[in-house]
Amino acid sequence: MKKEKLAIKIRKSLKISKWINAKLNESGMHEYSLFSIYSILIGSVVGFGAVAFHELINFIFDGLFHSKTFLQGNYLWIVILFPIIGMLIQSLMIFFFPEIASHKGVVDVIKAVSLRGGIIKFRTTLFHFLAPAINMGFGGSVGPESPASQIGGGIASKLGQFLGLSDIRRRIFTAAGSGAAIAAVFNTPLGGVFFAFEIILLHDFQSVTFAGLILASVSASAVSRIMLGNEAVFQFVQPNIGDYQEFYLYLILGIFGGLFSAAFVIYSDKISDFIKTKLLKRFPQFIVMAFAGLILGIAGFFFPGIFGIGYSTINNILSSNYTLQIVVILTILKFFLVPIILSSGGFGGIFAPSLFMGAGIGFIFATIFNNFFGFSLDYTTYILVGMGAILGGVNFIPISAILIIFEMSRDYTIIIPLMTAVISSTLTVQLIVKKAEHLKHLENSGYSVPQNNLSDILSAVPVKALLKKDFILLKANSSLQEIVNEYVENGNKSILMVNENMNVIGIVTDAELRPILTDYESVKDFFVGADVMNTNFSTLKPNDNLEHALQVFAKYEFDELPVVDNSSNKIIGVLNKQDLIKSYNQETIKKNLAGNIATEIKTISKTKWSAVTDSHSIVEIKIPKQFVGKSLGELSFRNVYNIEVLLIKQEQNIDSNNSTKENILFPSVDYHFLESDRILLFGENEKLEQTRNW
């Protein structure tokens, strides 16, 4: 009954989206105009979502921490209870919705864009709208940016589904929505653009994507300015970068910020591992979360600036309203408390904490050099630069960090000090930590996310998988008449010209024949193949992958390329560009299917098949003994068995007690199977039946 209702709902949604698309197509609007409209629409809706999220956090926080009812006289101690209550509410949400709760933060947006065709379920968006707001509203010392990014991506994903956008478009707009939310939160459009580029898209640049990111981010930022005002998040006096002879201090600040950032990342990993492997295995999660809330509550009772997002505290640091001692304590508390809250199960991000700690580091740095070394450093400048250094270092986002702080400062003079500190900080962290935190989370979840989705998909398929034996060969001394006859009779296919040794020495296509057809009668008795053939081409080998083939196609612009034997260079077939594109589309569908079931893979029985359609199924099997040690390329499941390998489940020891974790790997032609591997297969039911005999 549920499935029928869902089918009806989806059918109605599809009808609406088709009607919308039909109307837009009937309008005769240019494709780029439609793309721009979608970008602006999505950015605007995301802007409203980000504003609503911002207002909900403030509503809860102000209602509790600025309440005259609660916080009077001898009742100030009640603030200790607020974080505990917030953590307990979140633990209940996790208990009742564990699957939705596991789709957390920007990591899930990356998975959606890279693996699930930009699909984020609306209930996931709604859950992560409420849970982080409760955490921060009740004093949780984390940031709203990661949840806002997830909310923005979720809103964009839902709109993309409703509008019936293609898989590629939906990916673009999900990433754009995520970046637009950051733009709305900070009121920094360019910062939002490069956040999506550096984190969500994993540096996968495409010009059309960039246009979507810009339009969506500007639209979201505009909505934020209209709804919340045009004031910057942080208030400060005009920065003074100082004498150029003192610019080396920004480099020192950057290196120090990098060391601090690396320490924070390492500590976060250690505390996360301790809580997950020790505490959560011995105690129920609600107890661990309540204890984390208690620690925060006690710290906040003595130092209230640690409660909540911390923007007001940063403004106090910028205004020099705190002593050095207070700033040091607040920075240390933020350093230690944020990973405890997040690792125990709290919802939120580390952007705002990064800015908070960066403000503290910048203030401490300027104070030390002013008081002990006789400098007259400008506190505002060094606090802002420190914020950028820690933001870039902790999150591995140098460009976004530079642009976010630059846009907030609205002062061009700060750009060089900011670039110096952020780049040196990020490089220092990379030398120590090696990998960004969000990529570590993906790896720990068993995912191997490609840096370039197109490259990853095409590199997994060898040329021989698409090899065609149907090709036309003619000798280079063949007459023009013979060539034209062959060309016409075979449906305008490319003609491969060979020498006496049957080696390909040229190609004849429409591009070569068209210029001479006007004078055909005059030259047909004089021209031979060698006169018209294009000798500027490259051959492919059967073991080359499709990524390399695509690069060759792009360079030479042929519809077909010859494939020659590895040793003799004799022609053995051709590769057609359309076949390559078709293969890419099929691999994308397969990869999306794999991505959609990756997080739910445990629900697929190891003995029972999971039906996808009436004729196709998914089955998980243990790798047969005869396949152990062989590579996926050698076994060639697609060619030999007409079956697709969706995923590989690999067990990996993680400690000396023989504890294991399960890695989920996407197929690679170079992967050699291990005895403990299990594979997830997809194909026609009758083809999958043969696996029973393996």
C-alpha positions in Angstrom: 0.0 0.0 0.0 2.8 2.4 0.9 4.6 1.7 -2.4 1.4 2.3 -4.4 0.9 5.7 -2.6 4.5 6.6 -3.2 4.2 5.6 -6.9 1.1 7.8 -7.3 2.9 10.7 -5.6 6.0 10.4 -7.8 3.8 10.1 -10.9 1.9 13.3 -10.0 5.2 15.0 -9.3 6.6 13.9 -12.7 3.5 15.1 -14.5 3.9 18.6 -12.8 7.6 18.8 -13.6 7.0 17.6 -17.2 4.3 20.3 -17.6 6.6 23.0 -16.2 9.4 21.9 -18.5 7.1 21.7 -21.5 5.8 25.2 -20.9 9.4 26.5 -20.5 10.5 24.8 -23.7 7.4 26.1 -25.5 8.5 29.6 -24.5 11.4 29.3 -26.9 13.8 30.4 -24.2 17.5 29.9 -24.7 19.0 27.1 -22.7 21.4 29.4 -20.9 18.4 31.6 -20.0 16.6 28.7 -18.4 19.7 27.7 -16.5 20.0 31.3 -15.2 16.4 31.3 -14.1 16.8 28.0 -12.3 19.9 29.3 -10.6 18.3 32.5 -9.4 15.1 30.6 -8.3 17.1 28.0 -6.3 19.4 30.7 -4.8 16.4 32.8 -3.7 14.6 29.9 -2.0 17.8 28.7 -0.3 18.2 32.3 0.9 14.8 32.1 2.6 15.7 28.7 4.1 19.0 30.1 5.5 17.2 33.1 7.0 14.6 30.8 8.6 17.3 28.6 10.1 19.2 31.7 11.4 16.0 33.1 13.0 15.1 29.8 14.6 18.5 29.5 16.3 18.2 33.1 17.6 14.6 32.6 18.7 15.6 29.6 20.9 18.9 31.1 22.1 17.4 34.5 23.0 14.4 32.8 24.6 16.7 30.9 27.0 19.9 32.8 27.6 18.3 36.3 27.5 15.3 35.4 29.5 14.4 37.5 32.5 12.2 34.7 33.8 15.0 32.1 34.1 18.1 34.2 34.7 17.4 36.2 37.8 19.1 36.4 41.2 20.1 33.0 42.4 18.8 31.1 39.4 21.8 31.8 37.1 23.0 28.2 37.6 20.1 27.1 35.4 22.3 27.9 32.3 24.2 24.7 33.1 21.0 22.7 32.3 20.3 24.3 28.9 23.1 22.4 26.9 22.2 19.2 28.7 18.5 19.5 27.7 19.6 20.4 24.2 21.8 17.3 23.9 19.1 15.1 25.3 16.6 16.3 22.8 19.1 15.6 20.0 19.7 12.1 21.4 16.0 11.4 21.2 15.9 12.5 17.6 18.8 10.2 16.9 17.1 7.4 18.7 13.8 7.7 16.7 15.4 8.6 13.4 18.9 7.0 13.3 19.1 6.6 9.6 18.2 10.2 8.9 20.5 11.4 11.7 23.5 9.6 10.1 23.2 11.8 7.0 25.1 14.7 8.6 26.6 17.9 7.3 28.6 18.8 4.2 29.8 15.2 4.0 26.3 14.1 3.1 26.0 16.8 0.5 29.3 15.7 -1.1 28.0 12.1 -1.2 24.7 13.4 -2.8 26.5 15.4 -5.5 29.2 12.8 -6.2 27.3 9.6 -5.8 23.6 10.1 -5.7 22.9 12.4 -8.6 22.3 15.3 -6.3 19.4 13.6 -4.5 18.8 14.6 -0.9 15.6 13.5 0.7 13.4 16.2 2.1 13.0 14.5 5.5 16.8 14.6 5.8 16.7 18.4 5.1 14.0 18.9 7.7 15.7 16.9 10.3 19.0 18.8 9.9 17.1 22.0 10.0 15.7 21.3 13.5 18.5 19.3 15.2 21.4 21.8 14.8 19.0 24.7 15.6 18.2 22.9 18.9 21.8 22.3 19.6 22.9 25.9 19.1 19.8 27.4 20.5 20.4 25.5 23.8 23.9 26.8 23.9 25.8 24.2 21.8 29.2 25.7 21.1 29.2 24.8 17.4 28.6 26.5 14.0 25.5 26.8 11.8 27.4 26.8 8.5 27.7 23.1 7.9 24.0 22.5 8.7 23.0 25.5 6.6 25.0 24.1 3.7 23.2 20.8 4.0 19.8 22.6 4.2 20.7 24.7 1.1 21.7 21.6 -0.8 18.6 19.8 0.3 16.3 22.6 -0.7 18.0 22.8 -4.1 17.9 19.1 -4.5 14.1 19.0 -3.8 13.5 21.9 -6.3 15.6 20.1 -8.9 13.6 17.0 -8.5 10.3 18.9 -8.7 11.4 20.7 -11.8 12.4 17.4 -13.4 16.0 18.5 -14.0 18.5 16.1 -15.4 21.0 14.2 -13.3 23.8 16.6 -14.2 21.8 19.7 -13.6 20.5 18.4 -10.3 24.1 17.8 -9.1 25.1 21.4 -10.2 22.1 23.0 -8.4 22.5 20.9 -5.2 26.1 22.1 -5.0 25.0 25.6 -5.8 22.3 25.5 -3.1 24.9 24.4 -0.6 27.2 27.3 -1.5 24.3 29.7 -1.6 23.4 28.9 2.0 27.0 29.9 3.1 26.7 33.1 1.1 23.4 33.9 2.9 24.8 33.1 6.4 27.9 35.2 6.0 26.5 37.7 3.5 29.5 36.8 1.3 28.5 35.7 -2.3 32.0 34.9 -3.5 32.8 33.0 -0.3 29.7 30.8 -1.0 30.7 30.2 -4.6 34.2 29.0 -3.6 32.9 27.0 -0.6 30.8 24.9 -3.0 33.8 24.6 -5.4 36.4 23.7 -2.8 34.3 21.4 -0.6 31.1 20.2 -2.2 32.5 19.8 -5.8 36.0 18.7 -4.6 37.7 21.3 -6.9 35.9 19.8 -10.0 35.6 23.0 -12.1 33.3 23.4 -15.0 32.3 26.8 -16.4 28.6 26.1 -16.5 28.7 25.0 -12.9 30.6 28.1 -11.9 27.9 30.3 -13.5 25.2 28.4 -11.5 27.1 28.8 -8.3 27.5 32.6 -8.8 23.9 33.3 -9.7 22.6 31.1 -6.8 25.0 32.6 -4.2 24.2 36.2 -5.2 20.5 35.5 -5.1 20.7 33.9 -1.7 22.9 36.7 -0.4 20.4 39.3 -1.7 17.5 37.6 0.1 19.6 37.5 3.3 20.3 41.2 3.0 16.7 42.1 2.4 15.4 39.9 5.4 18.2 40.4 7.9 19.7 43.8 6.9 22.8 44.7 5.0 25.1 44.8 8.0 28.1 42.5 8.2 28.1 39.6 10.6 31.1 41.1 12.4 31.5 44.7 13.5 34.9 46.4 13.6 36.8 49.6 12.9 38.7 50.1 9.7 41.7 47.7 9.5 45.2 49.1 9.4 47.6 46.6 7.9 50.7 48.5 9.1 54.1 49.0 7.6 55.1 46.7 4.7 58.4 46.0 6.5 56.3 44.1 9.1 54.5 41.9 6.6 56.7 38.9 7.7 54.5 38.9 10.9 51.5 37.8 8.8 53.6 34.8 7.6 54.5 34.0 11.2 50.9 34.3 12.2 49.9 32.0 9.4 52.4 29.3 10.4 51.3 29.6 14.0 47.7 29.4 12.9 48.6 26.3 10.8 50.1 24.5 13.8 47.1 25.4 15.9 44.7 24.2 13.2 46.7 20.9 12.8 46.5 20.4 16.5 42.8 21.0 16.5 42.3 18.5 13.6 44.4 15.8 15.3 42.7 16.3 18.6 39.3 16.1 16.9 40.2 12.8 15.4 41.5 11.4 18.7 38.5 12.5 20.8 36.1 11.2 18.1 37.9 7.8 18.1 37.8 7.7 21.9 34.1 8.6 22.2 33.0 6.2 19.5 35.2 3.2 20.3 35.2 3.5 24.1 32.4 5.6 25.6 29.6 4.9 23.2 30.3 1.1 23.4 30.0 1.2 27.2 27.3 3.8 27.8 24.0 4.7 26.0 24.4 7.7 23.6 22.0 9.9 25.6 24.3 9.6 28.7 27.4 10.5 26.7 25.6 13.4 25.1 24.2 14.6 28.4 27.7 14.5 29.9 29.1 16.6 27.0 26.3 19.1 27.6 27.1 19.1 31.3 30.8 20.0 30.6 29.7 22.8 28.3 27.2 24.0 30.8 29.7 24.3 33.6 32.2 26.0 31.3 29.6 28.4 30.1 28.4 29.2 33.6 31.8 30.7 34.3 32.5 32.0 30.8 29.2 32.7 29.0 31.0 33.7 25.8 31.5 30.0 25.0 27.7 29.4 24.6 26.1 29.2 21.2 27.5 30.1 17.8 29.9 32.7 19.2 29.5 35.6 16.8 28.8 38.1 19.6 31.9 36.9 21.4 34.0 37.4 18.2 32.6 40.9 18.0 33.6 41.5 21.7 37.2 40.3 20.8 37.2 42.6 17.8 36.2 45.5 20.1 38.9 44.6 22.6 36.2 44.1 25.3 38.0 41.1 26.8 41.3 40.9 28.6 44.1 38.6 27.3 43.4 36.1 30.0 39.7 35.8 29.1 40.5 35.4 25.4 43.0 32.7 26.1 40.5 30.8 28.2 37.7 31.1 25.7 40.0 30.0 22.8 41.1 26.9 24.8 37.6 26.0 25.8 36.4 26.3 22.2 39.3 24.1 21.1 38.5 21.3 23.6 34.6 21.5 23.7 33.6 21.6 20.0 35.0 18.1 19.1 33.5 16.6 22.3 30.0 18.0 21.4 30.2 16.9 17.7 31.7 13.5 18.4 29.2 12.6 21.1 26.4 13.2 18.6 25.6 16.9 18.6 24.7 18.6 15.3 26.6 21.5 13.9 29.7 22.6 12.1 33.2 23.8 12.7 33.2 27.0 10.6 32.1 29.3 13.3 34.3 27.7 15.9 37.2 28.1 13.4 36.5 31.8 13.2 36.1 32.0 17.0 39.5 30.4 17.6 41.0 32.4 14.8 39.9 35.6 16.4 41.4 34.5 19.7 44.7 33.5 18.1 44.9 36.8 16.2 44.2 38.8 19.4 46.7 36.8 21.4 49.3 37.2 18.7 48.9 41.0 18.5 48.9 41.3 22.3 52.1 39.4 22.7 54.0 41.3 20.0 52.7 44.6 21.3 53.3 44.0 25.0 56.6 42.1 24.8 58.3 43.1 21.6 57.4 46.8 21.4 55.2 46.6 18.2 52.1 48.6 17.6 50.1 46.0 15.7 46.5 46.8 14.8 44.2 44.4 16.7 41.4 44.4 14.2 43.7 43.5 11.3 45.4 40.6 13.1 42.1 39.3 14.5 40.6 39.2 11.0 43.7 37.6 9.5 43.8 35.1 12.3 40.2 34.2 11.6 41.0 33.6 8.0 44.2 31.5 8.9 42.3 29.1 11.2 39.2 28.9 8.9 41.4 28.0 6.0 43.7 25.7 8.0 41.0 23.7 9.8 38.7 23.2 6.8 41.3 23.1 4.0 39.6 25.9 2.1 42.2 28.6 1.5 40.3 30.4 -1.3 37.0 30.4 0.5 38.6 31.6 3.7 40.3 34.5 1.9 37.2 35.6 0.2 34.9 35.2 3.2 37.1 37.4 5.4 37.8 39.8 2.5 34.1 40.3 1.8 33.3 40.7 5.4 36.0 43.3 5.9 35.1 45.2 2.7 38.7 46.5 2.7 41.0 45.8 -0.3 44.1 46.5 1.7 43.7 43.5 3.8 43.9 41.0 0.9 47.7 40.6 0.8 48.1 40.0 4.6 45.1 37.7 4.4 46.5 35.7 1.5 49.9 35.4 3.2 48.5 34.1 6.4 45.8 31.8 5.0 48.1 30.1 2.4 50.9 29.6 4.9 48.4 28.2 7.5 46.9 25.8 5.0 50.3 24.6 3.7 51.4 24.0 7.3 48.3 21.9 8.0 48.7 19.9 4.8 52.3 19.1 5.7 51.2 17.7 9.1 47.7 16.4 8.6 47.8 15.5 4.8 44.1 15.3 4.2 41.0 17.5 4.8 38.6 16.5 7.6 35.6 16.1 5.3 37.6 13.7 3.1 38.6 11.7 6.2 35.0 11.4 7.3 34.2 10.0 3.8 37.0 7.5 4.0 36.0 6.4 7.5 32.5 5.9 6.2 33.9 3.5 3.6 33.6 5.9 0.7 36.1 6.6 -2.0 34.8 9.9 -3.5 36.4 10.7 -6.9 38.2 14.1 -7.3 36.7 14.2 -10.7 33.5 12.3 -11.4 33.9 12.1 -15.2 37.5 11.1 -14.9 36.8 8.4 -12.3 34.0 6.8 -14.3 35.8 6.8 -17.6 39.1 5.6 -16.2 37.4 2.4 -14.9 36.5 1.2 -18.4 39.1 -0.1 -21.0 38.9 0.7 -24.7 38.6 -3.0 -25.5 35.2 -3.1 -23.7 33.7 -0.9 -26.5 35.8 -2.2 -29.4 34.0 -2.5 -32.7 35.1 -4.8 -35.5 32.8 -3.1 -38.0 35.1 -0.7 -39.8 36.1 0.3 -43.4 39.7 -0.2 -44.6 41.0 1.1 -47.9 44.5 1.3 -49.3 46.1 4.7 -49.5 46.3 4.4 -53.3 42.6 3.8 -53.7 40.9 6.2 -56.1 38.7 9.0 -54.9 35.8 7.4 -56.6 36.3 4.2 -54.6 36.5 6.3 -51.4 33.3 8.3 -52.0 31.4 5.1 -53.0 32.4 3.4 -49.8 31.6 6.5 -47.8 28.1 6.8 -49.2 27.3 3.1 -49.1 28.3 2.8 -45.5 26.3 5.7 -44.1 29.0 8.3 -44.0 31.3 6.3 -41.7 34.9 7.1 -41.3 37.3 5.4 -43.7 40.7 4.1 -42.4 43.5 4.4 -44.9 46.2 1.8 -44.7 49.6 1.1 -46.3 50.9 -2.1 -47.8 51.6 -3.5 -44.3 48.0 -2.8 -43.2 49.0 -0.1 -40.8 46.7 2.8 -40.5 48.3 5.9 -41.9 45.3 8.2 -42.3 41.5 8.8 -41.9 38.9 10.1 -44.3 35.8 11.7 -43.0 33.2 14.2 -44.1 35.6 17.0 -43.2 38.1 15.8 -45.8 35.6 15.0 -48.5 33.4 18.1 -48.3 35.9 20.7 -49.7 36.6 18.7 -52.9 33.0 17.5 -53.7 32.3 20.8 -55.6 35.1 19.9 -58.0 34.5 16.1 -57.8 34.1 15.5 -61.5 37.3 17.3 -62.2 39.5 15.6 -59.7 37.9 12.1 -59.3 40.3 10.5 -61.8 43.4 12.2 -60.3 43.0 12.0 -56.6 43.7 9.0 -54.5 43.3 8.4 -50.8 46.8 9.7 -49.9 45.8 13.1 -51.3 42.7 13.6 -49.2 43.3 11.6 -46.0 44.0 13.3 -42.7 47.2 12.1 -41.2 46.9 14.1 -38.0 45.4 11.4 -35.7 46.3 9.1 -32.9 45.6 5.4 -32.4 44.4 3.7 -29.3 45.4 0.5 -27.6 42.9 -2.0 -26.3 44.1 -1.6 -22.7 43.8 2.2 -22.8 41.0 3.6 -20.6 38.1 5.7 -21.8 39.4 8.8 -20.0 42.5 8.7 -22.3 40.3 8.0 -25.3 38.2 11.0 -24.5 41.2 13.2 -24.4 42.3 11.9 -27.8 38.9 12.5 -29.2 38.9 16.1 -27.9 42.3 16.7 -29.4 41.6 15.3 -32.9 37.8 15.7 -33.2 37.1 12.5 -35.0 33.9 10.4 -34.5 35.9 7.2 -34.7 39.5 6.3 -33.8 41.4 3.2 -34.8 42.4 0.7 -32.1 45.6 -1.2 -32.9 47.2 -4.3 -31.4 49.7 -3.7 -28.6 52.6 -5.5 -30.3 52.1 -5.4 -34.0 50.2 -2.1 -34.4 47.8 -3.8 -36.8 44.3 -2.5 -36.8 41.9 -4.6 -34.7 38.9 -2.4 -34.4 37.6 1.1 -33.9 36.2 3.1 -31.0 33.2 5.3 -31.7 32.8 8.5 -29.8 29.0 8.0 -29.4 29.6 4.6 -27.9 32.0 6.2 -25.4 29.4 8.8 -24.4 26.7 6.1 -24.1 29.1 4.0 -21.9 29.7 7.1 -19.7 25.9 7.5 -19.3 25.5 3.9 -18.4 28.4 4.0 -15.9 26.8 7.1 -14.4 23.5 5.3 -13.9 25.4 2.4 -12.4 27.4 4.6 -10.1 24.3 6.5 -9.0 22.5 3.2 -8.2 25.6 2.2 -6.2 25.7 5.5 -4.4 22.0 5.3 -3.5 22.3 1.9 -1.9 25.8 2.3 -0.4 24.6 3.7 2.9 21.7 1.1 3.0 23.8 -1.8 1.9 23.3 -3.8 5.1 19.6 -4.1 4.2 20.4 -6.3 1.2 20.3 -9.9 2.3 23.4 -12.0 1.6 21.2 -14.9 0.4 18.1 -13.1 -0.9 18.1 -11.0 -4.0 16.8 -7.4 -4.0 14.6 -6.8 -7.1 15.2 -3.5 -8.9 12.7 -4.1 -11.7 10.8 -7.2 -12.8 13.7 -8.3 -14.9 16.7 -6.9 -13.0 18.0 -7.5 -9.5 20.9 -6.8 -7.1 22.6 -9.6 -5.3 25.5 -9.7 -2.9 27.9 -12.7 -2.9 31.2 -13.7 -1.4 34.0 -13.5 -3.9 34.5 -17.0 -5.4 37.9 -18.6 -4.8 38.8 -18.7 -8.4 38.5 -14.9 -8.6 40.8 -14.2 -5.6 44.0 -12.3 -6.7 42.6 -11.4 -10.1 41.8 -7.9 -11.1 38.4 -6.6 -12.1 39.9 -5.8 -15.5 41.0 -9.4 -16.0 37.7 -10.9 -15.0 35.7 -8.4 -17.2 32.3 -9.2 -15.7 30.5 -7.0 -18.2 31.9 -8.8 -21.3 32.0 -12.3 -20.0 28.9 -12.5 -17.8 26.9 -9.4 -18.8 26.8 -8.4 -15.1 27.8 -5.1 -13.5 29.9 -4.9 -10.4 28.3 -2.1 -8.3 30.3 -2.2 -5.1 33.0 -4.1 -3.4 32.7 -4.6 0.4 36.1 -5.0 2.0 36.9 -5.9 5.6 39.8 -4.1 7.2 41.4 -4.6 10.6 41.6 -1.3 12.6 43.3 -2.4 15.8 45.3 -5.1 17.5 42.2 -6.7 18.9 41.2 -7.8 15.4 38.4 -5.3 15.3 37.3 -4.7 11.8 35.4 -2.1 9.8 33.8 -2.5 6.5 35.0 -0.4 3.6 32.7 0.2 0.6 34.7 0.6 -2.6 33.7 1.5 -6.1 34.9 -0.8 -8.8 38.3 0.0 -10.4 39.8 -2.1 -13.2 43.0 -2.3 -11.3 41.5 -3.6 -8.1 42.6 -7.2 -7.2 40.1 -9.2 -5.2 40.8 -10.4 -1.7 39.5 -13.6 -0.1 37.3 -11.7 2.4 35.7 -9.5 -0.2 32.0 -9.4 -1.0 30.7 -8.0 -4.2 27.4 -6.4 -5.1 26.2 -7.4 -8.6 23.5 -5.9 -10.8 22.0 -7.4 -13.9 19.2 -9.4 -15.6 17.8 -12.1 -13.4 18.8 -14.9 -15.8 22.3 -13.6 -16.0 22.6 -13.4 -12.2 21.4 -17.0 -11.9 24.8 -18.2 -13.2 26.5 -16.7 -10.1 25.0 -19.6 -8.1 27.4 -21.9 -9.9 30.5 -19.9 -9.1 
